[in-house]
Amino acid sequence: MLSRTLEFAWKPLRAMWFNILGDKKGLGQHPLATAIPARGYGAPAIEYRADVDGLRAIAVLLVLIFHGGFSLFPSGFIGVDIFFVISGYLTTSIIMKSLDNGTFSFTGFYTRRIWRLQPAIIALLIATLIITTLLYLPDDYVDFLKSAKYTSLLLSNQYFANATSGYATPDAANLPLLHTWSLAIEWQWYLVLPLGLWVLHRHVAKQAFKASVLGLTVAAIALASYLSETLADKNYYFFAARVFELMIGSCAVIFSTDKFKLDRLSASLICLLSLATIAYCATRENILAGFPNYYAIAVCIATAALLFRGIGDASITSILLALKPLVFVGTLSYSLYLWHWPILAVISYMGIPLTPMVKVVYFAVTFVAAWGCFVLIENRFRKARTGFTKTLVLLMILPALGLSLLHSNAKKHDGWPERFGEDSSYVFSGLKASVPAHREKCLGVSDEADPGCVMGAVQPTAKAFLLGDSFSNHYWGFVETLAKDANLSVLSQGYPACLALPKVYLYDSKKYKNGLYQKCHDATQRYYDLITKSHFQYVIIGQFWEAYLSADIVTEVDDPRSLELSQQRLGAAIRDALDIIVASGATPIFLMNTLPMPAGINECLLRQVKLRGWMGSAEQSSLCASSTWSGSEDPVLAKLFSNLQAEYPTLILIDPKGVQCEDGTCVTTIDGLPVYRDIGHVTDYASYKLGEMYLKRFGNPLKGTQ
């Protein structure tokens, strides 16, 4: 039954292939056509290879399975690296052929590329725009439009490098256009490759041409390795970290010759080893840190071997990869890649768990959407229909201009909250009205002269100092409420993910240069210099304390590291901080954490708003308004803080859970508004309200009462 279905689906695809491959103009622009080298610099003559489609199928299936949450390929994201090598191989083949026969044209190349890729991307942008207009809350909608703008500007890789904490992280799960980072890199490659090949072809002797390409590729690999070590948390999206993958594909073309061909056994052994290398890397765990790294290099070389003329096409693997089911999937690979992620992002945004049935639906909808996109858009608009100027204006400039204007207007109108009706407007207006104008600007700075970072009562000088990581920053409203009641002004400074304690570093060899979070350490040093010279009345430290129990805390880069040593250094650093604070004449105050955000709580709370009552009910949403808590604290922290209070009698501990939680139940809404802003942080509305609740129940510790 499956074989008949595939045969039925393959027939129209095969007819389209032969129609396209029979047209010389269409042939030159076809993205799945590959090449065999001819004379000259390795100039290719285009020849369709079904095994390349099969390789595309492997790449896209790895990505789909990985994103679908299956444990079979925990590193299935390497499918993108396979795509990059194939892209480098094919584009280099096309350009080298036209350079050798004297028909190369920059405008012709870009016209064909635009018509090949942009119609499907524009369809994706329109579809996601419709879906997000219906479902995405105002702030999320503005963020989506910003990502759409950068996607249309071919810069989404840079946007997502700054907008997310990394690839495959929770804060990236709801972004429908996240996957376009790889398309942006493709386009950046198209801007570099033609000019580079043209210059080398024109100005470099034939004998030096291959050496130049190889040298540039080795240099690109070295650069990627350097970025993997120094910018491990950001390099995943960088063109500079990815260009070597495309260049390895170029080498597979340029170093091919029509005289080279291995025997079937040797070629098969090499290609089977290459497939085994890809499978090995795809099944590894915890290789994402610093990626692309040496695993990516191995994947790219293995892919190049499968593409190399005289090896890949001479191997038994070329027969296996040319099986009709694989070729069918490979033919749809571009559309499959385009549509799979937005489907998953919307599922995630709606808080729908990826149960086995949902995963089946995800795959089914993805393949249906991909088939429709291929038939109605990809294949229909594959050939250039007008000249370069009109093509550029129609498919590139107008979409970019339209999305830029739309984003600007959405930002101006706060994401048009009226889309969700009057009943929901109070939620959005209440959350927005509570946001302090300068709070976010005071995270990641350490300049005490900034007047915007002073809150509380209006006084000539700040009498209290709030410092810590982003959790100190999200307590702005809580602290300001206490400060105004005590007629105190408070200076707020903080650094993200930073343990703001003296004499120690956070160590992470993959995330920080030389393994040390130097920026955090430098900011912390300035904080404690300020405490020493300013003689504050109160110094308030807010940290996500639990996060640093498992962190690598060191005093020097070569310190021995273990969990026990790290926790000992944490205790010593806290005591050093308290000694400095007490010696300055200030009263130390530690802010504890709210209940950690329950998984999926905001999706549950806001599902009725997003769906405008189409599904669910207010009664169902009310079930999400609270969460259970055992009342127990981490035993290591509990013991540490108990000892500290005994050692430092002036130390004050403020725990907002004292008002958030009661009898084992913690609220996740206050006045119908969510307590949590994102993973871990509370909303400004909740921060202010928790401060008011704390005053009523426990009094004001800034007045000397507990």
VENCORUR-V781981 format. One record per residue. N is the residue number from 1. RES is the residue in one letter. D_FIRST is the distance of its C-alpha to the first C-alpha in whole Angstrom. Layout:
BEGIN
n=N res=RES d_first=D_FIRST
n=N res=RES d_first=D_FIRST
END
This chain:
BEGIN
n=1 res=M d_first=0
n=2 res=L d_first=4
n=3 res=S d_first=5
n=4 res=R d_first=5
n=5 res=T d_first=6
n=6 res=L d_first=9
n=7 res=E d_first=10
n=8 res=F d_first=11
n=9 res=A d_first=12
n=10 res=W d_first=14
n=11 res=K d_first=16
n=12 res=P d_first=18
n=13 res=L d_first=19
n=14 res=R d_first=20
n=15 res=A d_first=22
n=16 res=M d_first=24
n=17 res=W d_first=24
n=18 res=F d_first=26
n=19 res=N d_first=28
n=20 res=I d_first=29
n=21 res=L d_first=30
n=22 res=G d_first=32
n=23 res=D d_first=34
n=24 res=K d_first=37
n=25 res=K d_first=38
n=26 res=G d_first=34
n=27 res=L d_first=34
n=28 res=G d_first=36
n=29 res=Q d_first=35
n=30 res=H d_first=31
n=31 res=P d_first=31
n=32 res=L d_first=28
n=33 res=A d_first=30
n=34 res=T d_first=32
n=35 res=A d_first=35
n=36 res=I d_first=37
n=37 res=P d_first=40
n=38 res=A d_first=43
n=39 res=R d_first=47
n=40 res=G d_first=49
n=41 res=Y d_first=48
n=42 res=G d_first=45
n=43 res=A d_first=43
n=44 res=P d_first=40
n=45 res=A d_first=38
n=46 res=I d_first=35
n=47 res=E d_first=32
n=48 res=Y d_first=28
n=49 res=R d_first=27
n=50 res=A d_first=23
n=51 res=D d_first=24
n=52 res=V d_first=26
n=53 res=D d_first=23
n=54 res=G d_first=21
n=55 res=L d_first=25
n=56 res=R d_first=24
n=57 res=A d_first=21
n=58 res=I d_first=23
n=59 res=A d_first=26
n=60 res=V d_first=24
n=61 res=L d_first=22
n=62 res=L d_first=25
n=63 res=V d_first=27
n=64 res=L d_first=24
n=65 res=I d_first=24
n=66 res=F d_first=27
n=67 res=H d_first=28
n=68 res=G d_first=26
n=69 res=G d_first=28
n=70 res=F d_first=26
n=71 res=S d_first=28
n=72 res=L d_first=26
n=73 res=F d_first=28
n=74 res=P d_first=31
n=75 res=S d_first=32
n=76 res=G d_first=29
n=77 res=F d_first=31
n=78 res=I d_first=32
n=79 res=G d_first=29
n=80 res=V d_first=32
n=81 res=D d_first=34
n=82 res=I d_first=31
n=83 res=F d_first=31
n=84 res=F d_first=35
n=85 res=V d_first=35
n=86 res=I d_first=32
n=87 res=S d_first=34
n=88 res=G d_first=37
n=89 res=Y d_first=36
n=90 res=L d_first=35
n=91 res=T d_first=38
n=92 res=T d_first=40
n=93 res=S d_first=39
n=94 res=I d_first=39
n=95 res=I d_first=42
n=96 res=M d_first=44
n=97 res=K d_first=43
n=98 res=S d_first=44
n=99 res=L d_first=47
n=100 res=D d_first=48
n=101 res=N d_first=48
n=102 res=G d_first=50
n=103 res=T d_first=47
n=104 res=F d_first=47
n=105 res=S d_first=48
n=106 res=F d_first=47
n=107 res=T d_first=47
n=108 res=G d_first=44
n=109 res=F d_first=42
n=110 res=Y d_first=43
n=111 res=T d_first=42
n=112 res=R d_first=38
n=113 res=R d_first=38
n=114 res=I d_first=39
n=115 res=W d_first=36
n=116 res=R d_first=33
n=117 res=L d_first=34
n=118 res=Q d_first=36
n=119 res=P d_first=34
n=120 res=A d_first=31
n=121 res=I d_first=34
n=122 res=I d_first=36
n=123 res=A d_first=33
n=124 res=L d_first=32
n=125 res=L d_first=36
n=126 res=I d_first=36
n=127 res=A d_first=33
n=128 res=T d_first=34
n=129 res=L d_first=38
n=130 res=I d_first=37
n=131 res=I d_first=35
n=132 res=T d_first=38
n=133 res=T d_first=40
n=134 res=L d_first=39
n=135 res=L d_first=38
n=136 res=Y d_first=41
n=137 res=L d_first=44
n=138 res=P d_first=47
n=139 res=D d_first=48
n=140 res=D d_first=44
n=141 res=Y d_first=44
n=142 res=V d_first=47
n=143 res=D d_first=45
n=144 res=F d_first=42
n=145 res=L d_first=44
n=146 res=K d_first=46
n=147 res=S d_first=42
n=148 res=A d_first=41
n=149 res=K d_first=44
n=150 res=Y d_first=44
n=151 res=T d_first=41
n=152 res=S d_first=42
n=153 res=L d_first=45
n=154 res=L d_first=43
n=155 res=L d_first=44
n=156 res=S d_first=42
n=157 res=N d_first=42
n=158 res=Q d_first=46
n=159 res=Y d_first=45
n=160 res=F d_first=43
n=161 res=A d_first=45
n=162 res=N d_first=48
n=163 res=A d_first=46
n=164 res=T d_first=44
n=165 res=S d_first=45
n=166 res=G d_first=43
n=167 res=Y d_first=39
n=168 res=A d_first=37
n=169 res=T d_first=40
n=170 res=P d_first=40
n=171 res=D d_first=42
n=172 res=A d_first=39
n=173 res=A d_first=36
n=174 res=N d_first=37
n=175 res=L d_first=37
n=176 res=P d_first=35
n=177 res=L d_first=36
n=178 res=L d_first=36
n=179 res=H d_first=34
n=180 res=T d_first=36
n=181 res=W d_first=38
n=182 res=S d_first=36
n=183 res=L d_first=36
n=184 res=A d_first=40
n=185 res=I d_first=40
n=186 res=E d_first=38
n=187 res=W d_first=40
n=188 res=Q d_first=43
n=189 res=W d_first=42
n=190 res=Y d_first=42
n=191 res=L d_first=46
n=192 res=V d_first=47
n=193 res=L d_first=45
n=194 res=P d_first=46
n=195 res=L d_first=50
n=196 res=G d_first=50
n=197 res=L d_first=48
n=198 res=W d_first=50
n=199 res=V d_first=54
n=200 res=L d_first=53
n=201 res=H d_first=52
n=202 res=R d_first=55
n=203 res=H d_first=58
n=204 res=V d_first=56
n=205 res=A d_first=57
n=206 res=K d_first=54
n=207 res=Q d_first=55
n=208 res=A d_first=55
n=209 res=F d_first=52
n=210 res=K d_first=50
n=211 res=A d_first=52
n=212 res=S d_first=52
n=213 res=V d_first=49
n=214 res=L d_first=49
n=215 res=G d_first=52
n=216 res=L d_first=50
n=217 res=T d_first=47
n=218 res=V d_first=49
n=219 res=A d_first=51
n=220 res=A d_first=48
n=221 res=I d_first=47
n=222 res=A d_first=50
n=223 res=L d_first=50
n=224 res=A d_first=47
n=225 res=S d_first=48
n=226 res=Y d_first=51
n=227 res=L d_first=50
n=228 res=S d_first=47
n=229 res=E d_first=51
n=230 res=T d_first=53
n=231 res=L d_first=50
n=232 res=A d_first=48
n=233 res=D d_first=47
n=234 res=K d_first=47
n=235 res=N d_first=45
n=236 res=Y d_first=42
n=237 res=Y d_first=42
n=238 res=F d_first=45
n=239 res=F d_first=44
n=240 res=A d_first=47
n=241 res=A d_first=45
n=242 res=R d_first=42
n=243 res=V d_first=43
n=244 res=F d_first=43
n=245 res=E d_first=39
n=246 res=L d_first=39
n=247 res=M d_first=42
n=248 res=I d_first=40
n=249 res=G d_first=38
n=250 res=S d_first=41
n=251 res=C d_first=42
n=252 res=A d_first=39
n=253 res=V d_first=40
n=254 res=I d_first=43
n=255 res=F d_first=44
n=256 res=S d_first=41
n=257 res=T d_first=43
n=258 res=D d_first=42
n=259 res=K d_first=44
n=260 res=F d_first=42
n=261 res=K d_first=39
n=262 res=L d_first=38
n=263 res=D d_first=37
n=264 res=R d_first=34
n=265 res=L d_first=35
n=266 res=S d_first=37
n=267 res=A d_first=34
n=268 res=S d_first=31
n=269 res=L d_first=34
n=270 res=I d_first=35
n=271 res=C d_first=31
n=272 res=L d_first=30
n=273 res=L d_first=33
n=274 res=S d_first=32
n=275 res=L d_first=29
n=276 res=A d_first=30
n=277 res=T d_first=33
n=278 res=I d_first=31
n=279 res=A d_first=29
n=280 res=Y d_first=32
n=281 res=C d_first=33
n=282 res=A d_first=30
n=283 res=T d_first=31
n=284 res=R d_first=35
n=285 res=E d_first=36
n=286 res=N d_first=39
n=287 res=I d_first=39
n=288 res=L d_first=39
n=289 res=A d_first=43
n=290 res=G d_first=45
n=291 res=F d_first=41
n=292 res=P d_first=41
n=293 res=N d_first=43
n=294 res=Y d_first=43
n=295 res=Y d_first=39
n=296 res=A d_first=38
n=297 res=I d_first=40
n=298 res=A d_first=38
n=299 res=V d_first=35
n=300 res=C d_first=36
n=301 res=I d_first=38
n=302 res=A d_first=34
n=303 res=T d_first=32
n=304 res=A d_first=35
n=305 res=A d_first=35
n=306 res=L d_first=31
n=307 res=L d_first=32
n=308 res=F d_first=35
n=309 res=R d_first=36
n=310 res=G d_first=36
n=311 res=I d_first=35
n=312 res=G d_first=31
n=313 res=D d_first=30
n=314 res=A d_first=32
n=315 res=S d_first=30
n=316 res=I d_first=27
n=317 res=T d_first=26
n=318 res=S d_first=25
n=319 res=I d_first=23
n=320 res=L d_first=21
n=321 res=L d_first=21
n=322 res=A d_first=20
n=323 res=L d_first=17
n=324 res=K d_first=14
n=325 res=P d_first=13
n=326 res=L d_first=17
n=327 res=V d_first=18
n=328 res=F d_first=16
n=329 res=V d_first=17
n=330 res=G d_first=21
n=331 res=T d_first=21
n=332 res=L d_first=21
n=333 res=S d_first=23
n=334 res=Y d_first=26
n=335 res=S d_first=25
n=336 res=L d_first=23
n=337 res=Y d_first=26
n=338 res=L d_first=28
n=339 res=W d_first=26
n=340 res=H d_first=25
n=341 res=W d_first=29
n=342 res=P d_first=30
n=343 res=I d_first=28
n=344 res=L d_first=29
n=345 res=A d_first=32
n=346 res=V d_first=32
n=347 res=I d_first=31
n=348 res=S d_first=33
n=349 res=Y d_first=36
n=350 res=M d_first=35
n=351 res=G d_first=36
n=352 res=I d_first=32
n=353 res=P d_first=31
n=354 res=L d_first=28
n=355 res=T d_first=27
n=356 res=P d_first=23
n=357 res=M d_first=22
n=358 res=V d_first=24
n=359 res=K d_first=22
n=360 res=V d_first=19
n=361 res=V d_first=20
n=362 res=Y d_first=22
n=363 res=F d_first=19
n=364 res=A d_first=17
n=365 res=V d_first=20
n=366 res=T d_first=21
n=367 res=F d_first=18
n=368 res=V d_first=18
n=369 res=A d_first=22
n=370 res=A d_first=21
n=371 res=W d_first=19
n=372 res=G d_first=22
n=373 res=C d_first=25
n=374 res=F d_first=23
n=375 res=V d_first=23
n=376 res=L d_first=26
n=377 res=I d_first=28
n=378 res=E d_first=28
n=379 res=N d_first=27
n=380 res=R d_first=29
n=381 res=F d_first=32
n=382 res=R d_first=32
n=383 res=K d_first=35
n=384 res=A d_first=38
n=385 res=R d_first=40
n=386 res=T d_first=43
n=387 res=G d_first=46
n=388 res=F d_first=46
n=389 res=T d_first=49
n=390 res=K d_first=47
n=391 res=T d_first=44
n=392 res=L d_first=45
n=393 res=V d_first=47
n=394 res=L d_first=44
n=395 res=L d_first=41
n=396 res=M d_first=43
n=397 res=I d_first=47
n=398 res=L d_first=46
n=399 res=P d_first=43
n=400 res=A d_first=45
n=401 res=L d_first=48
n=402 res=G d_first=47
n=403 res=L d_first=45
n=404 res=S d_first=48
n=405 res=L d_first=50
n=406 res=L d_first=48
n=407 res=H d_first=48
n=408 res=S d_first=52
n=409 res=N d_first=52
n=410 res=A d_first=50
n=411 res=K d_first=52
n=412 res=K d_first=55
n=413 res=H d_first=54
n=414 res=D d_first=52
n=415 res=G d_first=49
n=416 res=W d_first=50
n=417 res=P d_first=50
n=418 res=E d_first=50
n=419 res=R d_first=46
n=420 res=F d_first=46
n=421 res=G d_first=49
n=422 res=E d_first=52
n=423 res=D d_first=51
n=424 res=S d_first=50
n=425 res=S d_first=53
n=426 res=Y d_first=55
n=427 res=V d_first=53
n=428 res=F d_first=52
n=429 res=S d_first=56
n=430 res=G d_first=57
n=431 res=L d_first=55
n=432 res=K d_first=56
n=433 res=A d_first=60
n=434 res=S d_first=60
n=435 res=V d_first=59
n=436 res=P d_first=62
n=437 res=A d_first=63
n=438 res=H d_first=63
n=439 res=R d_first=61
n=440 res=E d_first=59
n=441 res=K d_first=61
n=442 res=C d_first=63
n=443 res=L d_first=60
n=444 res=G d_first=60
n=445 res=V d_first=64
n=446 res=S d_first=67
n=447 res=D d_first=70
n=448 res=E d_first=72
n=449 res=A d_first=74
n=450 res=D d_first=71
n=451 res=P d_first=72
n=452 res=G d_first=69
n=453 res=C d_first=68
n=454 res=V d_first=71
n=455 res=M d_first=70
n=456 res=G d_first=72
n=457 res=A d_first=76
n=458 res=V d_first=77
n=459 res=Q d_first=80
n=460 res=P d_first=81
n=461 res=T d_first=80
n=462 res=A d_first=77
n=463 res=K d_first=78
n=464 res=A d_first=74
n=465 res=F d_first=72
n=466 res=L d_first=68
n=467 res=L d_first=66
n=468 res=G d_first=63
n=469 res=D d_first=59
n=470 res=S d_first=57
n=471 res=F d_first=57
n=472 res=S d_first=61
n=473 res=N d_first=60
n=474 res=H d_first=58
n=475 res=Y d_first=61
n=476 res=W d_first=63
n=477 res=G d_first=63
n=478 res=F d_first=64
n=479 res=V d_first=67
n=480 res=E d_first=68
n=481 res=T d_first=69
n=482 res=L d_first=71
n=483 res=A d_first=73
n=484 res=K d_first=74
n=485 res=D d_first=75
n=486 res=A d_first=77
n=487 res=N d_first=78
n=488 res=L d_first=77
n=489 res=S d_first=75
n=490 res=V d_first=72
n=491 res=L d_first=71
n=492 res=S d_first=67
n=493 res=Q d_first=66
n=494 res=G d_first=62
n=495 res=Y d_first=60
n=496 res=P d_first=56
n=497 res=A d_first=55
n=498 res=C d_first=58
n=499 res=L d_first=60
n=500 res=A d_first=64
n=501 res=L d_first=66
n=502 res=P d_first=69
n=503 res=K d_first=69
n=504 res=V d_first=65
n=505 res=Y d_first=62
n=506 res=L d_first=58
n=507 res=Y d_first=57
n=508 res=D d_first=53
n=509 res=S d_first=53
n=510 res=K d_first=49
n=511 res=K d_first=51
n=512 res=Y d_first=54
n=513 res=K d_first=56
n=514 res=N d_first=58
n=515 res=G d_first=56
n=516 res=L d_first=59
n=517 res=Y d_first=58
n=518 res=Q d_first=61
n=519 res=K d_first=61
n=520 res=C d_first=61
n=521 res=H d_first=64
n=522 res=D d_first=66
n=523 res=A d_first=66
n=524 res=T d_first=67
n=525 res=Q d_first=70
n=526 res=R d_first=71
n=527 res=Y d_first=70
n=528 res=Y d_first=72
n=529 res=D d_first=75
n=530 res=L d_first=75
n=531 res=I d_first=76
n=532 res=T d_first=78
n=533 res=K d_first=80
n=534 res=S d_first=80
n=535 res=H d_first=81
n=536 res=F d_first=78
n=537 res=Q d_first=79
n=538 res=Y d_first=75
n=539 res=V d_first=72
n=540 res=I d_first=69
n=541 res=I d_first=66
n=542 res=G d_first=63
n=543 res=Q d_first=60
n=544 res=F d_first=56
n=545 res=W d_first=58
n=546 res=E d_first=55
n=547 res=A d_first=53
n=548 res=Y d_first=56
n=549 res=L d_first=56
n=550 res=S d_first=53
n=551 res=A d_first=54
n=552 res=D d_first=56
n=553 res=I d_first=60
n=554 res=V d_first=62
n=555 res=T d_first=66
n=556 res=E d_first=65
n=557 res=V d_first=62
n=558 res=D d_first=63
n=559 res=D d_first=63
n=560 res=P d_first=61
n=561 res=R d_first=59
n=562 res=S d_first=57
n=563 res=L d_first=56
n=564 res=E d_first=60
n=565 res=L d_first=62
n=566 res=S d_first=60
n=567 res=Q d_first=61
n=568 res=Q d_first=64
n=569 res=R d_first=65
n=570 res=L d_first=63
n=571 res=G d_first=66
n=572 res=A d_first=69
n=573 res=A d_first=68
n=574 res=I d_first=68
n=575 res=R d_first=71
n=576 res=D d_first=72
n=577 res=A d_first=71
n=578 res=L d_first=73
n=579 res=D d_first=76
n=580 res=I d_first=76
n=581 res=I d_first=76
n=582 res=V d_first=78
n=583 res=A d_first=81
n=584 res=S d_first=80
n=585 res=G d_first=82
n=586 res=A d_first=78
n=587 res=T d_first=77
n=588 res=P d_first=73
n=589 res=I d_first=70
n=590 res=F d_first=67
n=591 res=L d_first=64
n=592 res=M d_first=61
n=593 res=N d_first=58
n=594 res=T d_first=56
n=595 res=L d_first=53
n=596 res=P d_first=50
n=597 res=M d_first=48
n=598 res=P d_first=45
n=599 res=A d_first=42
n=600 res=G d_first=40
n=601 res=I d_first=43
n=602 res=N d_first=44
n=603 res=E d_first=40
n=604 res=C d_first=41
n=605 res=L d_first=44
n=606 res=L d_first=43
n=607 res=R d_first=40
n=608 res=Q d_first=42
n=609 res=V d_first=44
n=610 res=K d_first=41
n=611 res=L d_first=39
n=612 res=R d_first=42
n=613 res=G d_first=42
n=614 res=W d_first=38
n=615 res=M d_first=37
n=616 res=G d_first=39
n=617 res=S d_first=43
n=618 res=A d_first=46
n=619 res=E d_first=46
n=620 res=Q d_first=43
n=621 res=S d_first=44
n=622 res=S d_first=48
n=623 res=L d_first=46
n=624 res=C d_first=46
n=625 res=A d_first=49
n=626 res=S d_first=50
n=627 res=S d_first=49
n=628 res=T d_first=50
n=629 res=W d_first=53
n=630 res=S d_first=54
n=631 res=G d_first=57
n=632 res=S d_first=57
n=633 res=E d_first=58
n=634 res=D d_first=57
n=635 res=P d_first=59
n=636 res=V d_first=60
n=637 res=L d_first=61
n=638 res=A d_first=63
n=639 res=K d_first=65
n=640 res=L d_first=66
n=641 res=F d_first=67
n=642 res=S d_first=69
n=643 res=N d_first=71
n=644 res=L d_first=71
n=645 res=Q d_first=73
n=646 res=A d_first=75
n=647 res=E d_first=76
n=648 res=Y d_first=76
n=649 res=P d_first=78
n=650 res=T d_first=77
n=651 res=L d_first=74
n=652 res=I d_first=72
n=653 res=L d_first=68
n=654 res=I d_first=66
n=655 res=D d_first=63
n=656 res=P d_first=61
n=657 res=K d_first=59
n=658 res=G d_first=63
n=659 res=V d_first=62
n=660 res=Q d_first=58
n=661 res=C d_first=58
n=662 res=E d_first=60
n=663 res=D d_first=59
n=664 res=G d_first=56
n=665 res=T d_first=54
n=666 res=C d_first=54
n=667 res=V d_first=54
n=668 res=T d_first=51
n=669 res=T d_first=53
n=670 res=I d_first=56
n=671 res=D d_first=57
n=672 res=G d_first=53
n=673 res=L d_first=53
n=674 res=P d_first=51
n=675 res=V d_first=53
n=676 res=Y d_first=50
n=677 res=R d_first=50
n=678 res=D d_first=47
n=679 res=I d_first=46
n=680 res=G d_first=50
n=681 res=H d_first=52
n=682 res=V d_first=54
n=683 res=T d_first=54
n=684 res=D d_first=58
n=685 res=Y d_first=58
n=686 res=A d_first=58
n=687 res=S d_first=60
n=688 res=Y d_first=63
n=689 res=K d_first=62
n=690 res=L d_first=62
n=691 res=G d_first=65
n=692 res=E d_first=67
n=693 res=M d_first=66
n=694 res=Y d_first=67
n=695 res=L d_first=70
n=696 res=K d_first=71
n=697 res=R d_first=70
n=698 res=F d_first=71
n=699 res=G d_first=74
n=700 res=N d_first=74
n=701 res=P d_first=74
n=702 res=L d_first=75
n=703 res=K d_first=78
n=704 res=G d_first=79
n=705 res=T d_first=77
n=706 res=Q d_first=74
END
